[in-house]
Amino acid sequence: MFGFRDWNSLVSCVVTTVCISSALVALCLAKDVQMPLNLYTDASLQWKHCGEVNNHTLQCSRLDVPKDHFSHSSDKTFSIPIIRMLAKNASATGDRHIFLNPGGPGASGVGFLRGSAFDLNKLIGEGFHLLSFDPRGVCGSIPKAVCYSSNSERAAAFASNLWDLKCQAGAMYTRAENKAKACEDMMGEYGKYISTPQIAADMNSILDAIGQQKMYYWGLSYGTTLGQTYAQMFPERVSRMVLDGVSNLDEWYNSFLIEESLIDTDKIFTGFIEECFKAGEVCPLRSIKGEQFKLASRLQSYIDGFLHELEEEPIPVYLNSTNYGAITRRTLVTNGIFFALYKPTTWPSFAKILAELLNGNTTPAYNAYSESWVLKYLVDESTTFIGLNDNRKTGENAPVHGIKPVYHHISSRPEMSYLVLRCGIDAEYYPSARGSAVSTLSVEEEDLLSSLHALATKDVFLVRSQV
């Protein structure tokens, strides 16, 4: 791994895993938020072979779940794609499944299990089948949560995004309102039912469909929000949970700005530089344009200075007549630095690309971090729908002219955190639920979320992690 002898241990320290036993769940006062749901108890699955991973069989299926678990006033459904990898010795533990959610919100569980099955099997062993799914609205779900009729429309909208909160807040606000209307037009009555409580109820339907009584669950990032929500709604069904990279439940459901996840952004960036520096000559950042750095702090100052220059003068890149653009501070930070800080296993490759850029070779950074790279991962708007439907700081509860208060708040953050917040937040979405059906909750969902907020505020069943 880039020759860094200390990096493996660093990675293991960055990932924090928390096991939640059924005894702890019982402390959540979850009965206070338990409510009668119209459960999908008649569901069944027809599994089909869909691949092999490391001599393990993959099976796929679909499950139709009610559009609204809280009311069966409609017979419309979401079709949820499901995948599992069969373990070699699951019969010894009663053929139980561990449910997996990779986070997001908006990440494909089907893609996650396909791509990570080998490593997951090594970690978990042969005692449990591994099961994941695309949540309602996500990727292979039918319908999929979209605000555009085609990928080309999505790309055009992304390319025309406004990013300067200080100077373009008013235009962002107007754009956001129109964006919300477009999302509502595309999704119709389905949009408002793409939410975490509904997804948690979908998980219960899947559990019923496979004939398993107790939930075994491993959720990462946003998957910890989903896991916590499930445990509050269905405490009697939880056996074991692993919450990996734990989110702040109160902040998720009840804050206009999700900022706790960025508390240590500056520290992690400093840590990246220090670890690279400790690696000695194998670190490509130790020497830039003939200058040999003897202190990590000097190297960090050099990189900070480069970022400030990039803010004023983006670097044009021309590869050919159809492939050209620029490296901007925003694209480098949000598409490069931010993702590298989130996943330390990518630090060696990121250090190499950054060193090439600092030495004047712009091609690797442009190919890796340009907007076209981001667009490959923008296949739907499920993140938007889930976030807006979950968060009570939308609609009439959003701050008046919501974007400007965000700018004034984050301008006081450390430089790196401020930059990521300013550029990483798709500001057009902030006020988009104002008066829009995108965020309309049923009475039952509103009651449930109110209870969840109350519990989270009391720090009940809330494990904080600053990664």
Buried (B, 14 or more C-beta within 10 A) or exposed (E): EBEBEEBEEBBEEBEEEBEBEBEBBBEBBBEEBBEEBBBBEEBEBEBEEBEEBEEBBBBBBBBBBBBBBBBEEEEBBBBBBBBBBBBEEBEEBEBBBBBBBBBBBBBBBBBBBBEBBEEBBEEBEBBBBBBBBBBBBBBBBBBBBBBBEEEEEBBEBBEEEBBBBEEBBEBBBEBBBEBBBBBBEBBEEBBBBBBBBBBBBBBBBBBBBBEBEEBBBBBBBBBBBBBBBBBBBBBEBBBBBBBBBBBBBBBBBBBBBBBBBBBBBBBBBBBBBBBBBBBEEEBBBBBBEEEEBEEBEEBBEBBEEBBEEBEEEBBEBEEEEEEEBBBBBBBBBBBBBBBBBBEBBBBBBBBBBBBBBBBEEBEBBBBBBBBEBBBEEBBBBBBBBBBBBBBBBBBEEBBEEBBBBBBEBBEEBBEBBBBBBBBBBBBBBBBBBBBBBBBBBBEBBEBBBBBBBBBBEEEBBBBEBBB
